[in-house]
Amino acid sequence: MLTLRLRRDAVSELTKAWTWYESQRIGLGDEFHTCVGAAL
């Protein structure tokens, strides 16, 4: 299994995106997180 390491900038952007999605609808940030994880 390969290990994926994200740069700090990427983690920051993903966190901002999660926060935005979660502000649109509770639970949507978690759905975003799941989709990003599946894509990576």
C-alpha positions as CSV (number, residue, x, y, z in Angstrom):
1,M,0.0,0.0,0.0
2,L,1.3,3.4,-0.9
3,T,1.3,6.3,1.5
4,L,-0.1,9.6,0.3
5,R,1.3,12.8,1.8
6,L,-0.5,16.1,1.2
7,R,1.3,19.4,1.4
8,R,0.2,21.8,4.2
9,D,-1.3,24.1,1.6
10,A,-3.4,21.3,0.2
11,V,-4.6,20.3,3.7
12,S,-5.5,23.9,4.4
13,E,-7.5,24.2,1.2
14,L,-9.3,20.9,1.9
15,T,-10.2,22.1,5.4
16,K,-11.5,25.4,4.0
17,A,-13.6,23.5,1.5
18,W,-14.9,21.1,4.2
19,T,-15.9,24.1,6.3
20,W,-17.7,25.8,3.3
21,Y,-19.6,22.6,2.4
22,E,-20.6,22.0,6.1
23,S,-21.9,25.6,6.3
24,Q,-24.2,24.8,3.3
25,R,-25.7,21.8,4.9
26,I,-24.8,19.8,8.1
27,G,-23.1,16.6,7.0
28,L,-22.2,17.8,3.5
29,G,-18.6,18.5,4.6
30,D,-18.4,14.8,5.6
31,E,-19.7,13.7,2.3
32,F,-17.0,15.9,0.6
33,H,-14.4,14.3,2.8
34,T,-15.5,10.8,1.8
35,C,-15.5,11.7,-1.9
36,V,-12.0,13.3,-1.7
37,G,-10.7,10.2,0.2
38,A,-12.2,7.9,-2.5
39,A,-10.6,10.0,-5.3
40,L,-7.2,10.0,-3.7
